[in-house]
């Protein structure tokens, strides 16, 4: 086997060499990058006879004639073929084309369809190759990072070729059609998400109400498929509704004790049944449909590739499972999962347009815009959805993406409004409006609610992460039985929830009642608006419900069912916020002459407990997710009360400050770290250690390198089998170690396999990564077209802070470090993530890097990535 690393024995370079010209040419010259002295003299204008005899002219050359206005849109019938490319004069005389960046990228993006005059983009002998270039790309493996720079260069080249190849009016129409693709995708996504959200709302409400009774045809023509609000439409209260019958009355049991027991049993059985069906759907058809999906989406938008995460089955299972999971009554929400649903819809529509689907960077811009529609239909907050995508999800969010997000969120909201699933004219069930404002003395309890929200968020994240670690450990009795775990949690949740009136209601229904003013409540079936001494019992039940909801939410978030955390956090926040509001209300009523209440008007309610519930919900969301601006906008879009923006802002600010005191990461970032996704947050301002990058990088001695010569197809295949690194730096030889480029494992494997299949070359065929003059291309293999010959490099003496900025700002997969051109080390995105999160810094002398790869990226038995291998060339000596 030929030498591929400092640890391997190498062959001496073979004498045979290769030419870079096409087999059809008899000329043995190279492509013009290695110029002989005679060629330099020929190209020197001072050695041209005409120039010397005529003298050097310093007159300004005449400007080229400007095309007419009409010719810009209508090509001339006397012009050359519109696909013809003008050839520079020097190229016409010498037969060479100079290696400009445009030529390189044009070559990389040339069409592979031979029917339209193109060449196979994966055929190394199809066209002449320019020495300096980023190399050909096959694609991205699962659980790897994308190359943002390459993708944007490819898009610019595609647009330029689209303009150059079709001038005139037809070209303008093609550009217009190409630019409109993203809008068709976003409009279709908005309509689909709005329709799916309306269906989920109707189905989940019906199944949730089915646990307590059923609509029957008694007086008003009630049908079984109607939920309780629709079945009792037009009646003053549910108690007066004759069409709605509880399960005990349907069976014929009218005894109070017997009715309670029967309704209790049916409630528990149906809750467990719905949760079991949701978990079975997820585990048997699509593991990616579990939980909220926001940590994975955030990682994908940061440049990570997760195959099948946005597929058709994921969309179907997520939508159906979400209806069942919400109806089960467990402490979970549908808001976060709707973001996943929106991205799945956008991904399906993108497959119809190759210009977007074929570019990973543009796909992520489109997904960022589509994610806004999920929050838009979940909260009825289009602007809040745009800000949620900007603040929480997106890694790269330019102005054009904000405009696209706005359009998609608006279309989704209009679609949901058109369906009007609640028949109230409101986008969401818990959308309320307040009749009065707030007073200055209330800023103190509002601030207290903000502090409580920060403490709640910190405790929730800590406890949920501990449960997640226990759930992944061998001490978990449900480790290989996730469905049974869901059954147990659903059973316990239903068993506890039924006796407590506030917990018996659906989460969205509970939040609606907690937000509402008592003066607007017609049917207080939850007993929220009791007055007098009974108010003390309400406060106790609210506190008990908040505690139980907190515990159940920490256990539920992480189960293998579609589950979000936004609505449970809002419910818990609304519960303790309403408690604070009731306490202040009682205090003001009992002591109206207290100096703090001097601004209250007589005979007018001074304190509105529902507003405290809204502020509590906002504080809990901020403490859990660590978002700020988007939460404020979502909450005032929900309530329609702009006068409460300032109190909400104060509570959110204090909640975030208190939560950050216990840890900077929100719940989504904590799950990203727990899953081991190599996500580098470009919004994180945490200071990094001021150490040289030489202490962090994987040193040259521990990198599997490939020498430019001395290889065969067989030796390279053996190297790929022996070393499982995702990429290999290419050097000239083991003595000088001059860096020539970097080749990914995917491209190298594809090049070797395609040559063996299409050209039928023997395994002993010589391969090289450097120019070899006089080599026969029919018996040798030049792998330079597959090598990135312009990788991002830094000096080995650079600081770690500079390296981190390079990864964040440019979205890099790896950085190679050199010292006077010689390879010194390598740092990958996974290495950087490990250092910023868990790695030990300051280790010197070992030179083995901070990341230990365990083979290629894989999924565990529950479908989540535990340890993956990014685009690396580092690792242990036995693994590469």
Secondary structure by P-SEA (a helix, b strand, c coil): ccccccccccccccccccccccccccccccccccccaaaaaaacccccaaaaaacccccccccccccccccccccccccccccbbbbcaaaaaaccccccaaaaaaaaacccccccccccccccccbbbbcccccccccccccccccaaaaaaaaaaaaaaaaaacccaaaaaaaaaaaaaaaaaaaaaaaaaaaaaaaaaaaaaaaaaccccccccccccccccccccccccccccccccccccccccccccccaaaaaaaaaaaaaaaaaaaaaaaaaaaacccccccccaaaaaaaaaacccccccccaaaaaaaaaaaaaaaaccccccaaaaaaaaaaaaaaaaacccccccccaaaaaaaaaaaaaaaaaaacccaaaaaaaaaccccccccaaaaaaaaaaaaaaaaaaaaaccccccccccccccccccccccaaaaaaaaaaaaaaaaaaaaaaaaaaaaaaacccccccccaaaaaaaaaaaaaaaccccccccccaaaaaaaaaccccccccccccccccccaaaaaaaaaaaaaaaaaaaaaaacccccccccaaaaaaaaaaaaaaaaaaaaaaaaaccccccccccccccccccaaaaaaaaaaaaaaaaccccaaaaaaaaaacccccaaaaaaaaaaaaaaaaaaaccccaaaaaaaaacccccccccccccccccccccccccccccccccccccaaaaaaaaaaccccbbbbccccccccccccccaaaaaaaaaaaacccccccccccccccccccccccccccccccccccccccccccaaaaaaaaaaacccbbbbbccccccccccaaaaaaaacccccccccccccccccccccccccccccccccccccccccccc
